[in-house]
Structures are given as structure tokens and as C-alpha cells.
């Protein structure tokens, strides 16, 4: 494996770890506020299956989705962006 391939793999893994951490922070805040995955889907304008993939961290939130979630939960975008 070249050093480029190794670096790319490390970057991918780091990105996945950050995405999982962001999803965990959002899940925690949703639990504190007793919010459902259905409400998350409505907020994001996506299907319940898509919302679940964001909620569990199998697909990362994009920037627009993070802004929408922060507004919906009434928390600073910085609280998610700091870990993203």
C-alpha cells in the first residue's frame, strides 16, 4: 500500500469516526428532549429510513442537515460543528 493510499484510508476512518460522534451527540440531545426519529425525518424532509441512517450514523449528516437539526433542537450549531 502506498503512503497516499494509507493516508486516504486514515482520513476516511477519521471522517467516519467524526460522523459517528456527531450522530451520537444528536441522539443524546434528541433523547433529552424526547424527540422521535419521525420528527427528525420531518425536520430534514426525508424518509424515515433516511432519517434512521443519519440517526444511527450509518450515513453522515450534511451541512444543511446539521443546521436544520440544530435549529430544531434549539442548540448551537457550534455544538455539532465542533465535533464534526
mmCIF file of the N, C-alpha and C atoms, coordinates in Angstrom:
data_MODEL
# 
_entry.id   MODEL 
# 
loop_
_atom_site.group_PDB 
_atom_site.id 
_atom_site.type_symbol 
_atom_site.label_atom_id 
_atom_site.label_alt_id 
_atom_site.label_comp_id 
_atom_site.label_asym_id 
_atom_site.label_entity_id 
_atom_site.label_seq_id 
_atom_site.pdbx_PDB_ins_code 
_atom_site.Cartn_x 
_atom_site.Cartn_y 
_atom_site.Cartn_z 
_atom_site.occupancy 
_atom_site.B_iso_or_equiv 
_atom_site.pdbx_formal_charge 
_atom_site.auth_seq_id 
_atom_site.auth_comp_id 
_atom_site.auth_asym_id 
_atom_site.auth_atom_id 
_atom_site.pdbx_PDB_model_num 
ATOM 1   N N  . UNK A 1 1  ? 0.854   -1.176 0.000  1.00 0.00 ? 1  UNK A N  1 
ATOM 2   C CA . UNK A 1 1  ? 0.000   0.000  0.000  1.00 0.00 ? 1  UNK A CA 1 
ATOM 3   C C  . UNK A 1 1  ? 0.895   1.233  0.000  1.00 0.00 ? 1  UNK A C  1 
ATOM 4   N N  . UNK A 1 2  ? 0.590   2.180  -0.888 1.00 0.00 ? 2  UNK A N  1 
ATOM 5   C CA . UNK A 1 2  ? 1.385   3.399  -0.952 1.00 0.00 ? 2  UNK A CA 1 
ATOM 6   C C  . UNK A 1 2  ? 1.048   4.298  0.232  1.00 0.00 ? 2  UNK A C  1 
ATOM 7   N N  . UNK A 1 3  ? 1.912   5.280  0.452  1.00 0.00 ? 3  UNK A N  1 
ATOM 8   C CA . UNK A 1 3  ? 1.652   6.211  1.547  1.00 0.00 ? 3  UNK A CA 1 
ATOM 9   C C  . UNK A 1 3  ? 0.397   7.034  1.257  1.00 0.00 ? 3  UNK A C  1 
ATOM 10  N N  . UNK A 1 4  ? 0.137   7.294  -0.024 1.00 0.00 ? 4  UNK A N  1 
ATOM 11  C CA . UNK A 1 4  ? -1.083  8.018  -0.385 1.00 0.00 ? 4  UNK A CA 1 
ATOM 12  C C  . UNK A 1 4  ? -2.318  7.202  -0.022 1.00 0.00 ? 4  UNK A C  1 
ATOM 13  N N  . UNK A 1 5  ? -2.310  5.911  -0.365 1.00 0.00 ? 5  UNK A N  1 
ATOM 14  C CA . UNK A 1 5  ? -3.448  5.049  -0.049 1.00 0.00 ? 5  UNK A CA 1 
ATOM 15  C C  . UNK A 1 5  ? -3.628  4.932  1.454  1.00 0.00 ? 5  UNK A C  1 
ATOM 16  N N  . UNK A 1 6  ? -2.525  4.820  2.189  1.00 0.00 ? 6  UNK A N  1 
ATOM 17  C CA . UNK A 1 6  ? -2.608  4.739  3.646  1.00 0.00 ? 6  UNK A CA 1 
ATOM 18  C C  . UNK A 1 6  ? -3.161  6.016  4.246  1.00 0.00 ? 6  UNK A C  1 
ATOM 19  N N  . UNK A 1 7  ? -2.748  7.158  3.701  1.00 0.00 ? 7  UNK A N  1 
ATOM 20  C CA . UNK A 1 7  ? -3.258  8.447  4.182  1.00 0.00 ? 7  UNK A CA 1 
ATOM 21  C C  . UNK A 1 7  ? -4.727  8.627  3.872  1.00 0.00 ? 7  UNK A C  1 
ATOM 22  N N  . UNK A 1 8  ? -5.129  8.196  2.686  1.00 0.00 ? 8  UNK A N  1 
ATOM 23  C CA . UNK A 1 8  ? -6.536  8.297  2.307  1.00 0.00 ? 8  UNK A CA 1 
ATOM 24  C C  . UNK A 1 8  ? -7.398  7.410  3.204  1.00 0.00 ? 8  UNK A C  1 
ATOM 25  N N  . UNK A 1 9  ? -6.905  6.230  3.495  1.00 0.00 ? 9  UNK A N  1 
ATOM 26  C CA . UNK A 1 9  ? -7.639  5.309  4.374  1.00 0.00 ? 9  UNK A CA 1 
ATOM 27  C C  . UNK A 1 9  ? -7.770  5.892  5.779  1.00 0.00 ? 9  UNK A C  1 
ATOM 28  N N  . UNK A 1 10 ? -6.704  6.480  6.267  1.00 0.00 ? 10 UNK A N  1 
ATOM 29  C CA . UNK A 1 10 ? -6.733  7.092  7.603  1.00 0.00 ? 10 UNK A CA 1 
ATOM 30  C C  . UNK A 1 10 ? -7.714  8.258  7.640  1.00 0.00 ? 10 UNK A C  1 
ATOM 31  N N  . UNK A 1 11 ? -7.740  9.063  6.581  1.00 0.00 ? 11 UNK A N  1 
ATOM 32  C CA . UNK A 1 11 ? -8.669  10.194 6.513  1.00 0.00 ? 11 UNK A CA 1 
ATOM 33  C C  . UNK A 1 11 ? -10.113 9.708  6.472  1.00 0.00 ? 11 UNK A C  1 
ATOM 34  N N  . UNK A 1 12 ? -10.373 8.651  5.712  1.00 0.00 ? 12 UNK A N  1 
ATOM 35  C CA . UNK A 1 12 ? -11.722 8.093  5.637  1.00 0.00 ? 12 UNK A CA 1 
ATOM 36  C C  . UNK A 1 12 ? -12.177 7.604  7.002  1.00 0.00 ? 12 UNK A C  1 
ATOM 37  N N  . UNK A 1 13 ? -11.290 6.900  7.690  1.00 0.00 ? 13 UNK A N  1 
ATOM 38  C CA . UNK A 1 13 ? -11.619 6.378  9.022  1.00 0.00 ? 13 UNK A CA 1 
ATOM 39  C C  . UNK A 1 13 ? -11.866 7.512  10.011 1.00 0.00 ? 13 UNK A C  1 
ATOM 40  N N  . UNK A 1 14 ? -11.065 8.565  9.932  1.00 0.00 ? 14 UNK A N  1 
ATOM 41  C CA . UNK A 1 14 ? -11.262 9.713  10.827 1.00 0.00 ? 14 UNK A CA 1 
ATOM 42  C C  . UNK A 1 14 ? -12.595 10.387 10.547 1.00 0.00 ? 14 UNK A C  1 
ATOM 43  N N  . UNK A 1 15 ? -12.952 10.511 9.272  1.00 0.00 ? 15 UNK A N  1 
ATOM 44  C CA . UNK A 1 15 ? -14.240 11.109 8.905  1.00 0.00 ? 15 UNK A CA 1 
ATOM 45  C C  . UNK A 1 15 ? -15.405 10.282 9.412  1.00 0.00 ? 15 UNK A C  1 
ATOM 46  N N  . UNK A 1 16 ? -15.284 8.973  9.306  1.00 0.00 ? 16 UNK A N  1 
ATOM 47  C CA . UNK A 1 16 ? -16.344 8.089  9.805  1.00 0.00 ? 16 UNK A CA 1 
ATOM 48  C C  . UNK A 1 16 ? -16.477 8.208  11.319 1.00 0.00 ? 16 UNK A C  1 
ATOM 49  N N  . UNK A 1 17 ? -15.361 8.333  12.012 1.00 0.00 ? 17 UNK A N  1 
ATOM 50  C CA . UNK A 1 17 ? -15.401 8.473  13.474 1.00 0.00 ? 17 UNK A CA 1 
ATOM 51  C C  . UNK A 1 17 ? -16.067 9.792  13.867 1.00 0.00 ? 17 UNK A C  1 
ATOM 52  N N  . UNK A 1 18 ? -15.750 10.874 13.147 1.00 0.00 ? 18 UNK A N  1 
ATOM 53  C CA . UNK A 1 18 ? -16.383 12.169 13.437 1.00 0.00 ? 18 UNK A CA 1 
ATOM 54  C C  . UNK A 1 18 ? -17.879 12.103 13.163 1.00 0.00 ? 18 UNK A C  1 
ATOM 55  N N  . UNK A 1 19 ? -18.265 11.477 12.050 1.00 0.00 ? 19 UNK A N  1 
ATOM 56  C CA . UNK A 1 19 ? -19.687 11.362 11.714 1.00 0.00 ? 19 UNK A CA 1 
ATOM 57  C C  . UNK A 1 19 ? -20.435 10.567 12.777 1.00 0.00 ? 19 UNK A C  1 
ATOM 58  N N  . UNK A 1 20 ? -19.827 9.510  13.276 1.00 0.00 ? 20 UNK A N  1 
ATOM 59  C CA . UNK A 1 20 ? -20.452 8.701  14.333 1.00 0.00 ? 20 UNK A CA 1 
ATOM 60  C C  . UNK A 1 20 ? -20.594 9.514  15.610 1.00 0.00 ? 20 UNK A C  1 
ATOM 61  N N  . UNK A 1 21 ? -19.600 10.337 15.910 1.00 0.00 ? 21 UNK A N  1 
ATOM 62  C CA . UNK A 1 21 ? -19.659 11.165 17.122 1.00 0.00 ? 21 UNK A CA 1 
ATOM 63  C C  . UNK A 1 21 ? -20.758 12.226 17.001 1.00 0.00 ? 21 UNK A C  1 
ATOM 64  N N  . UNK A 1 22 ? -20.877 12.844 15.831 1.00 0.00 ? 22 UNK A N  1 
ATOM 65  C CA . UNK A 1 22 ? -21.941 13.828 15.604 1.00 0.00 ? 22 UNK A CA 1 
ATOM 66  C C  . UNK A 1 22 ? -23.302 13.160 15.772 1.00 0.00 ? 22 UNK A C  1 
ATOM 67  N N  . UNK A 1 23 ? -23.485 11.986 15.177 1.00 0.00 ? 23 UNK A N  1 
ATOM 68  C CA . UNK A 1 23 ? -24.753 11.271 15.302 1.00 0.00 ? 23 UNK A CA 1 
ATOM 69  C C  . UNK A 1 23 ? -25.055 10.954 16.765 1.00 0.00 ? 23 UNK A C  1 
ATOM 70  N N  . UNK A 1 24 ? -24.044 10.566 17.526 1.00 0.00 ? 24 UNK A N  1 
ATOM 71  C CA . UNK A 1 24 ? -24.243 10.267 18.950 1.00 0.00 ? 24 UNK A CA 1 
ATOM 72  C C  . UNK A 1 24 ? -24.660 11.514 19.721 1.00 0.00 ? 24 UNK A C  1 
ATOM 73  N N  . UNK A 1 25 ? -24.055 12.651 19.404 1.00 0.00 ? 25 UNK A N  1 
ATOM 74  C CA . UNK A 1 25 ? -24.430 13.912 20.069 1.00 0.00 ? 25 UNK A CA 1 
ATOM 75  C C  . UNK A 1 25 ? -25.878 14.274 19.757 1.00 0.00 ? 25 UNK A C  1 
ATOM 76  N N  . UNK A 1 26 ? -26.279 14.092 18.520 1.00 0.00 ? 26 UNK A N  1 
ATOM 77  C CA . UNK A 1 26 ? -27.657 14.399 18.133 1.00 0.00 ? 26 UNK A CA 1 
ATOM 78  C C  . UNK A 1 26 ? -28.624 13.433 18.807 1.00 0.00 ? 26 UNK A C  1 
ATOM 79  N N  . UNK A 1 27 ? -28.286 12.152 18.839 1.00 0.00 ? 27 UNK A N  1 
ATOM 80  C CA . UNK A 1 27 ? -29.150 11.172 19.538 1.00 0.00 ? 27 UNK A CA 1 
ATOM 81  C C  . UNK A 1 27 ? -29.311 11.555 21.010 1.00 0.00 ? 27 UNK A C  1 
ATOM 82  N N  . UNK A 1 28 ? -28.226 11.961 21.647 1.00 0.00 ? 28 UNK A N  1 
ATOM 83  C CA . UNK A 1 28 ? -28.287 12.328 23.067 1.00 0.00 ? 28 UNK A CA 1 
ATOM 84  C C  . UNK A 1 28 ? -29.199 13.533 23.277 1.00 0.00 ? 28 UNK A C  1 
ATOM 85  N N  . UNK A 1 29 ? -29.063 14.538 22.428 1.00 0.00 ? 29 UNK A N  1 
ATOM 86  C CA . UNK A 1 29 ? -29.905 15.730 22.572 1.00 0.00 ? 29 UNK A CA 1 
ATOM 87  C C  . UNK A 1 29 ? -31.363 15.401 22.268 1.00 0.00 ? 29 UNK A C  1 
ATOM 88  N N  . UNK A 1 30 ? -31.604 14.571 21.271 1.00 0.00 ? 30 UNK A N  1 
ATOM 89  C CA . UNK A 1 30 ? -32.980 14.155 20.981 1.00 0.00 ? 30 UNK A CA 1 
ATOM 90  C C  . UNK A 1 30 ? -33.574 13.402 22.167 1.00 0.00 ? 30 UNK A C  1 
ATOM 91  N N  . UNK A 1 31 ? -32.801 12.568 22.808 1.00 0.00 ? 31 UNK A N  1 
ATOM 92  C CA . UNK A 1 31 ? -33.298 11.822 23.973 1.00 0.00 ? 31 UNK A CA 1 
ATOM 93  C C  . UNK A 1 31 ? -33.619 12.785 25.114 1.00 0.00 ? 31 UNK A C  1 
ATOM 94  N N  . UNK A 1 32 ? -32.752 13.772 25.332 1.00 0.00 ? 32 UNK A N  1 
ATOM 95  C CA . UNK A 1 32 ? -33.014 14.752 26.400 1.00 0.00 ? 32 UNK A CA 1 
ATOM 96  C C  . UNK A 1 32 ? -34.332 15.487 26.160 1.00 0.00 ? 32 UNK A C  1 
ATOM 97  N N  . UNK A 1 33 ? -34.646 15.722 24.893 1.00 0.00 ? 33 UNK A N  1 
ATOM 98  C CA . UNK A 1 33 ? -35.852 16.473 24.546 1.00 0.00 ? 33 UNK A CA 1 
ATOM 99  C C  . UNK A 1 33 ? -37.033 15.574 24.161 1.00 0.00 ? 33 UNK A C  1 
ATOM 100 N N  . UNK A 1 34 ? -36.851 14.275 24.282 1.00 0.00 ? 34 UNK A N  1 
ATOM 101 C CA . UNK A 1 34 ? -37.888 13.303 23.953 1.00 0.00 ? 34 UNK A CA 1 
ATOM 102 C C  . UNK A 1 34 ? -38.405 13.482 22.519 1.00 0.00 ? 34 UNK A C  1 
ATOM 103 N N  . UNK A 1 35 ? -37.470 13.637 21.582 1.00 0.00 ? 35 UNK A N  1 
ATOM 104 C CA . UNK A 1 35 ? -37.799 13.785 20.167 1.00 0.00 ? 35 UNK A CA 1 
ATOM 105 C C  . UNK A 1 35 ? -37.692 12.426 19.484 1.00 0.00 ? 35 UNK A C  1 
ATOM 106 N N  . UNK A 1 36 ? -38.521 12.209 18.489 1.00 0.00 ? 36 UNK A N  1 
ATOM 107 C CA . UNK A 1 36 ? -38.554 10.915 17.799 1.00 0.00 ? 36 UNK A CA 1 
ATOM 108 C C  . UNK A 1 36 ? -37.813 10.961 16.460 1.00 0.00 ? 36 UNK A C  1 
ATOM 109 N N  . UNK A 1 37 ? -37.529 9.783  15.929 1.00 0.00 ? 37 UNK A N  1 
ATOM 110 C CA . UNK A 1 37 ? -36.915 9.690  14.606 1.00 0.00 ? 37 UNK A CA 1 
ATOM 111 C C  . UNK A 1 37 ? -37.893 10.174 13.531 1.00 0.00 ? 37 UNK A C  1 
ATOM 112 N N  . UNK A 1 38 ? -39.178 9.988  13.762 1.00 0.00 ? 38 UNK A N  1 
ATOM 113 C CA . UNK A 1 38 ? -40.181 10.504 12.829 1.00 0.00 ? 38 UNK A CA 1 
ATOM 114 C C  . UNK A 1 38 ? -40.141 12.024 12.755 1.00 0.00 ? 38 UNK A C  1 
ATOM 115 N N  . UNK A 1 39 ? -39.984 12.659 13.898 1.00 0.00 ? 39 UNK A N  1 
ATOM 116 C CA . UNK A 1 39 ? -39.861 14.120 13.921 1.00 0.00 ? 39 UNK A CA 1 
ATOM 117 C C  . UNK A 1 39 ? -38.576 14.564 13.221 1.00 0.00 ? 39 UNK A C  1 
ATOM 118 N N  . UNK A 1 40 ? -37.514 13.794 13.412 1.00 0.00 ? 40 UNK A N  1 
ATOM 119 C CA . UNK A 1 40 ? -36.258 14.086 12.730 1.00 0.00 ? 40 UNK A CA 1 
ATOM 120 C C  . UNK A 1 40 ? -36.461 14.013 11.220 1.00 0.00 ? 40 UNK A C  1 
ATOM 121 N N  . UNK A 1 41 ? -37.150 12.986 10.752 1.00 0.00 ? 41 UNK A N  1 
ATOM 122 C CA . UNK A 1 41 ? -37.415 12.832 9.319  1.00 0.00 ? 41 UNK A CA 1 
ATOM 123 C C  . UNK A 1 41 ? -38.189 14.032 8.773  1.00 0.00 ? 41 UNK A C  1 
ATOM 124 N N  . UNK A 1 42 ? -39.199 14.473 9.512  1.00 0.00 ? 42 UNK A N  1 
ATOM 125 C CA . UNK A 1 42 ? -39.980 15.640 9.092  1.00 0.00 ? 42 UNK A CA 1 
ATOM 126 C C  . UNK A 1 42 ? -39.107 16.883 9.026  1.00 0.00 ? 42 UNK A C  1 
ATOM 127 N N  . UNK A 1 43 ? -38.271 17.064 10.028 1.00 0.00 ? 43 UNK A N  1 
ATOM 128 C CA . UNK A 1 43 ? -37.390 18.226 10.083 1.00 0.00 ? 43 UNK A CA 1 
ATOM 129 C C  . UNK A 1 43 ? -36.443 18.253 8.895  1.00 0.00 ? 43 UNK A C  1 
ATOM 130 N N  . UNK A 1 44 ? -35.907 17.091 8.548  1.00 0.00 ? 44 UNK A N  1 
ATOM 131 C CA . UNK A 1 44 ? -34.946 17.015 7.445  1.00 0.00 ? 44 UNK A CA 1 
ATOM 132 C C  . UNK A 1 44 ? -35.621 16.927 6.079  1.00 0.00 ? 44 UNK A C  1 
ATOM 133 N N  . UNK A 1 45 ? -36.927 16.625 6.056  1.00 0.00 ? 45 UNK A N  1 
ATOM 134 C CA . UNK A 1 45 ? -37.633 16.469 4.789  1.00 0.00 ? 45 UNK A CA 1 
ATOM 135 C C  . UNK A 1 45 ? -37.208 15.218 4.046  1.00 0.00 ? 45 UNK A C  1 
ATOM 136 N N  . UNK A 1 46 ? -36.973 14.151 4.819  1.00 0.00 ? 46 UNK A N  1 
ATOM 137 C CA . UNK A 1 46 ? -36.524 12.885 4.233  1.00 0.00 ? 46 UNK A CA 1 
ATOM 138 C C  . UNK A 1 46 ? -37.430 11.760 4.724  1.00 0.00 ? 46 UNK A C  1 
ATOM 139 N N  . UNK A 1 47 ? -37.231 10.587 4.155  1.00 0.00 ? 47 UNK A N  1 
ATOM 140 C CA . UNK A 1 47 ? -37.992 9.427  4.606  1.00 0.00 ? 47 UNK A CA 1 
ATOM 141 C C  . UNK A 1 47 ? -37.512 8.993  5.988  1.00 0.00 ? 47 UNK A C  1 
ATOM 142 N N  . UNK A 1 48 ? -38.335 8.196  6.633  1.00 0.00 ? 48 UNK A N  1 
ATOM 143 C CA . UNK A 1 48 ? -37.961 7.671  7.945  1.00 0.00 ? 48 UNK A CA 1 
ATOM 144 C C  . UNK A 1 48 ? -36.702 6.816  7.834  1.00 0.00 ? 48 UNK A C  1 
ATOM 145 N N  . UNK A 1 49 ? -36.577 6.032  6.774  1.00 0.00 ? 49 UNK A N  1 
ATOM 146 C CA . UNK A 1 49 ? -35.372 5.206  6.602  1.00 0.00 ? 49 UNK A CA 1 
ATOM 147 C C  . UNK A 1 49 ? -34.116 6.064  6.481  1.00 0.00 ? 49 UNK A C  1 
ATOM 148 N N  . UNK A 1 50 ? -34.206 7.158  5.735  1.00 0.00 ? 50 UNK A N  1 
ATOM 149 C CA . UNK A 1 50 ? -33.053 8.060  5.607  1.00 0.00 ? 50 UNK A CA 1 
ATOM 150 C C  . UNK A 1 50 ? -32.735 8.702  6.948  1.00 0.00 ? 50 UNK A C  1 
ATOM 151 N N  . UNK A 1 51 ? -33.765 9.129  7.669  1.00 0.00 ? 51 UNK A N  1 
ATOM 152 C CA . UNK A 1 51 ? -33.545 9.731  8.987  1.00 0.00 ? 51 UNK A CA 1 
ATOM 153 C C  . UNK A 1 51 ? -32.881 8.729  9.931  1.00 0.00 ? 51 UNK A C  1 
ATOM 154 N N  . UNK A 1 52 ? -33.304 7.479  9.867  1.00 0.00 ? 52 UNK A N  1 
ATOM 155 C CA . UNK A 1 52 ? -32.695 6.452  10.709 1.00 0.00 ? 52 UNK A CA 1 
ATOM 156 C C  . UNK A 1 52 ? -31.215 6.274  10.383 1.00 0.00 ? 52 UNK A C  1 
ATOM 157 N N  . UNK A 1 53 ? -30.872 6.334  9.094  1.00 0.00 ? 53 UNK A N  1 
ATOM 158 C CA . UNK A 1 53 ? -29.462 6.168  8.727  1.00 0.00 ? 53 UNK A CA 1 
ATOM 159 C C  . UNK A 1 53 ? -28.623 7.325  9.256  1.00 0.00 ? 53 UNK A C  1 
ATOM 160 N N  . UNK A 1 54 ? -29.186 8.517  9.322  1.00 0.00 ? 54 UNK A N  1 
ATOM 161 C CA . UNK A 1 54 ? -28.471 9.654  9.925  1.00 0.00 ? 54 UNK A CA 1 
ATOM 162 C C  . UNK A 1 54 ? -28.405 9.459  11.448 1.00 0.00 ? 54 UNK A C  1 
ATOM 163 N N  . UNK A 1 55 ? -29.549 9.112  12.028 1.00 0.00 ? 55 UNK A N  1 
ATOM 164 C CA . UNK A 1 55 ? -29.666 8.954  13.483 1.00 0.00 ? 55 UNK A CA 1 
ATOM 165 C C  . UNK A 1 55 ? -28.658 7.945  14.028 1.00 0.00 ? 55 UNK A C  1 
ATOM 166 N N  . UNK A 1 56 ? -28.528 6.818  13.343 1.00 0.00 ? 56 UNK A N  1 
ATOM 167 C CA . UNK A 1 56 ? -27.607 5.775  13.814 1.00 0.00 ? 56 UNK A CA 1 
ATOM 168 C C  . UNK A 1 56 ? -26.180 5.951  13.309 1.00 0.00 ? 56 UNK A C  1 
ATOM 169 N N  . UNK A 1 57 ? -25.959 6.937  12.453 1.00 0.00 ? 57 UNK A N  1 
ATOM 170 C CA . UNK A 1 57 ? -24.610 7.234  11.993 1.00 0.00 ? 57 UNK A CA 1 
ATOM 171 C C  . UNK A 1 57 ? -24.123 6.387  10.840 1.00 0.00 ? 57 UNK A C  1 
ATOM 172 N N  . UNK A 1 58 ? -25.015 5.634  10.190 1.00 0.00 ? 58 UNK A N  1 
ATOM 173 C CA . UNK A 1 58 ? -24.570 4.839  9.043  1.00 0.00 ? 58 UNK A CA 1 
ATOM 174 C C  . UNK A 1 58 ? -24.358 5.714  7.816  1.00 0.00 ? 58 UNK A C  1 
ATOM 175 N N  . UNK A 1 59 ? -25.037 6.868  7.760  1.00 0.00 ? 59 UNK A N  1 
ATOM 176 C CA . UNK A 1 59 ? -24.799 7.887  6.745  1.00 0.00 ? 59 UNK A CA 1 
ATOM 177 C C  . UNK A 1 59 ? -24.623 9.214  7.476  1.00 0.00 ? 59 UNK A C  1 
ATOM 178 N N  . UNK A 1 60 ? -23.598 9.966  7.121  1.00 0.00 ? 60 UNK A N  1 
ATOM 179 C CA . UNK A 1 60 ? -23.353 11.229 7.842  1.00 0.00 ? 60 UNK A CA 1 
ATOM 180 C C  . UNK A 1 60 ? -24.388 12.302 7.492  1.00 0.00 ? 60 UNK A C  1 
ATOM 181 N N  . UNK A 1 61 ? -24.613 13.204 8.432  1.00 0.00 ? 61 UNK A N  1 
ATOM 182 C CA . UNK A 1 61 ? -25.423 14.397 8.178  1.00 0.00 ? 61 UNK A CA 1 
ATOM 183 C C  . UNK A 1 61 ? -24.608 15.316 7.275  1.00 0.00 ? 61 UNK A C  1 
ATOM 184 N N  . UNK A 1 62 ? -25.280 15.986 6.342  1.00 0.00 ? 62 UNK A N  1 
ATOM 185 C CA . UNK A 1 62 ? -24.569 17.003 5.577  1.00 0.00 ? 62 UNK A CA 1 
ATOM 186 C C  . UNK A 1 62 ? -24.706 18.338 6.310  1.00 0.00 ? 62 UNK A C  1 
ATOM 187 N N  . UNK A 1 63 ? -24.055 19.353 5.809  1.00 0.00 ? 63 UNK A N  1 
ATOM 188 C CA . UNK A 1 63 ? -24.017 20.644 6.493  1.00 0.00 ? 63 UNK A CA 1 
ATOM 189 C C  . UNK A 1 63 ? -25.410 21.241 6.676  1.00 0.00 ? 63 UNK A C  1 
ATOM 190 N N  . UNK A 1 64 ? -26.220 21.197 5.632  1.00 0.00 ? 64 UNK A N  1 
ATOM 191 C CA . UNK A 1 64 ? -27.577 21.745 5.715  1.00 0.00 ? 64 UNK A CA 1 
ATOM 192 C C  . UNK A 1 64 ? -28.388 20.992 6.766  1.00 0.00 ? 64 UNK A C  1 
ATOM 193 N N  . UNK A 1 65 ? -28.261 19.679 6.783  1.00 0.00 ? 65 UNK A N  1 
ATOM 194 C CA . UNK A 1 65 ? -28.988 18.881 7.772  1.00 0.00 ? 65 UNK A CA 1 
ATOM 195 C C  . UNK A 1 65 ? -28.551 19.224 9.192  1.00 0.00 ? 65 UNK A C  1 
ATOM 196 N N  . UNK A 1 66 ? -27.263 19.454 9.395  1.00 0.00 ? 66 UNK A N  1 
ATOM 197 C CA . UNK A 1 66 ? -26.787 19.830 10.731 1.00 0.00 ? 66 UNK A CA 1 
ATOM 198 C C  . UNK A 1 66 ? -27.373 21.170 11.166 1.00 0.00 ? 66 UNK A C  1 
ATOM 199 N N  . UNK A 1 67 ? -27.481 22.109 10.240 1.00 0.00 ? 67 UNK A N  1 
ATOM 200 C CA . UNK A 1 67 ? -28.089 23.408 10.564 1.00 0.00 ? 67 UNK A CA 1 
ATOM 201 C C  . UNK A 1 67 ? -29.559 23.213 10.918 1.00 0.00 ? 67 UNK A C  1 
ATOM 202 N N  . UNK A 1 68 ? -30.281 22.427 10.111 1.00 0.00 ? 68 UNK A N  1 
ATOM 203 C CA . UNK A 1 68 ? -31.700 22.173 10.389 1.00 0.00 ? 68 UNK A CA 1 
ATOM 204 C C  . UNK A 1 68 ? -31.896 21.508 11.745 1.00 0.00 ? 68 UNK A C  1 
ATOM 205 N N  . UNK A 1 69 ? -31.058 20.527 12.058 1.00 0.00 ? 69 UNK A N  1 
ATOM 206 C CA . UNK A 1 69 ? -31.178 19.813 13.329 1.00 0.00 ? 69 UNK A CA 1 
ATOM 207 C C  . UNK A 1 69 ? -30.863 20.753 14.495 1.00 0.00 ? 69 UNK A C  1 
ATOM 208 N N  . UNK A 1 70 ? -29.862 21.581 14.350 1.00 0.00 ? 70 UNK A N  1 
ATOM 209 C CA . UNK A 1 70 ? -29.519 22.488 15.450 1.00 0.00 ? 70 UNK A CA 1 
ATOM 210 C C  . UNK A 1 70 ? -30.644 23.481 15.710 1.00 0.00 ? 70 UNK A C  1 
ATOM 211 N N  . UNK A 1 71 ? -31.279 23.975 14.647 1.00 0.00 ? 71 UNK A N  1 
ATOM 212 C CA . UNK A 1 71 ? -32.418 24.886 14.821 1.00 0.00 ? 71 UNK A CA 1 
ATOM 213 C C  . UNK A 1 71 ? -33.599 24.167 15.460 1.00 0.00 ? 71 UNK A C  1 
ATOM 214 N N  . UNK A 1 72 ? -33.880 22.961 14.992 1.00 0.00 ? 72 UNK A N  1 
ATOM 215 C CA . UNK A 1 72 ? -34.995 22.167 15.518 1.00 0.00 ? 72 UNK A CA 1 
ATOM 216 C C  . UNK A 1 72 ? -34.812 21.858 16.997 1.00 0.00 ? 72 UNK A C  1 
ATOM 217 N N  . UNK A 1 73 ? -33.595 21.506 17.372 1.00 0.00 ? 73 UNK A N  1 
ATOM 218 C CA . UNK A 1 73 ? -33.324 21.152 18.776 1.00 0.00 ? 73 UNK A CA 1 
ATOM 219 C C  . UNK A 1 73 ? -33.056 22.377 19.645 1.00 0.00 ? 73 UNK A C  1 
ATOM 220 N N  . UNK A 1 74 ? -32.894 23.524 19.006 1.00 0.00 ? 74 UNK A N  1 
ATOM 221 C CA . UNK A 1 74 ? -32.639 24.743 19.768 1.00 0.00 ? 74 UNK A CA 1 
ATOM 222 C C  . UNK A 1 74 ? -31.268 24.761 20.420 1.00 0.00 ? 74 UNK A C  1 
ATOM 223 N N  . UNK A 1 75 ? -30.307 24.144 19.769 1.00 0.00 ? 75 UNK A N  1 
ATOM 224 C CA . UNK A 1 75 ? -28.937 24.145 20.277 1.00 0.00 ? 75 UNK A CA 1 
ATOM 225 C C  . UNK A 1 75 ? -28.043 24.821 19.260 1.00 0.00 ? 75 UNK A C  1 
ATOM 226 N N  . UNK A 1 76 ? -26.931 25.306 19.710 1.00 0.00 ? 76 UNK A N  1 
ATOM 227 C CA . UNK A 1 76 ? -25.992 25.982 18.843 1.00 0.00 ? 76 UNK A CA 1 
ATOM 228 C C  . UNK A 1 76 ? -25.434 25.021 17.804 1.00 0.00 ? 76 UNK A C  1 
ATOM 229 N N  . UNK A 1 77 ? -25.370 25.494 16.574 1.00 0.00 ? 77 UNK A N  1 
ATOM 230 C CA . UNK A 1 77 ? -24.739 24.705 15.513 1.00 0.00 ? 77 UNK A CA 1 
ATOM 231 C C  . UNK A 1 77 ? -23.309 24.354 15.913 1.00 0.00 ? 77 UNK A C  1 
ATOM 232 N N  . UNK A 1 78 ? -22.667 25.251 16.624 1.00 0.00 ? 78 UNK A N  1 
ATOM 233 C CA . UNK A 1 78 ? -21.278 25.022 17.063 1.00 0.00 ? 78 UNK A CA 1 
ATOM 234 C C  . UNK A 1 78 ? -21.151 23.750 17.892 1.00 0.00 ? 78 UNK A C  1 
ATOM 235 N N  . UNK A 1 79 ? -22.203 23.400 18.609 1.00 0.00 ? 79 UNK A N  1 
ATOM 236 C CA . UNK A 1 79 ? -22.115 22.191 19.449 1.00 0.00 ? 79 UNK A CA 1 
ATOM 237 C C  . UNK A 1 79 ? -21.943 20.940 18.613 1.00 0.00 ? 79 UNK A C  1 
ATOM 238 N N  . UNK A 1 80 ? -22.471 20.952 17.379 1.00 0.00 ? 80 UNK A N  1 
ATOM 239 C CA . UNK A 1 80 ? -22.276 19.826 16.467 1.00 0.00 ? 80 UNK A CA 1 
ATOM 240 C C  . UNK A 1 80 ? -21.054 20.043 15.591 1.00 0.00 ? 80 UNK A C  1 
ATOM 241 N N  . UNK A 1 81 ? -20.861 21.276 15.153 1.00 0.00 ? 81 UNK A N  1 
ATOM 242 C CA . UNK A 1 81 ? -19.741 21.566 14.256 1.00 0.00 ? 81 UNK A CA 1 
ATOM 243 C C  . UNK A 1 81 ? -18.403 21.358 14.947 1.00 0.00 ? 81 UNK A C  1 
ATOM 244 N N  . UNK A 1 82 ? -18.368 21.559 16.256 1.00 0.00 ? 82 UNK A N  1 
ATOM 245 C CA . UNK A 1 82 ? -17.111 21.378 16.999 1.00 0.00 ? 82 UNK A CA 1 
ATOM 246 C C  . UNK A 1 82 ? -16.635 19.943 16.956 1.00 0.00 ? 82 UNK A C  1 
ATOM 247 N N  . UNK A 1 83 ? -17.562 19.008 16.829 1.00 0.00 ? 83 UNK A N  1 
ATOM 248 C CA . UNK A 1 83 ? -17.172 17.608 16.791 1.00 0.00 ? 83 UNK A CA 1 
ATOM 249 C C  . UNK A 1 83 ? -17.132 17.064 15.377 1.00 0.00 ? 83 UNK A C  1 
ATOM 250 N N  . UNK A 1 84 ? -17.621 17.858 14.421 1.00 0.00 ? 84 UNK A N  1 
ATOM 251 C CA . UNK A 1 84 ? -17.669 17.392 13.022 1.00 0.00 ? 84 UNK A CA 1 
ATOM 252 C C  . UNK A 1 84 ? -16.325 17.493 12.340 1.00 0.00 ? 84 UNK A C  1 
# 
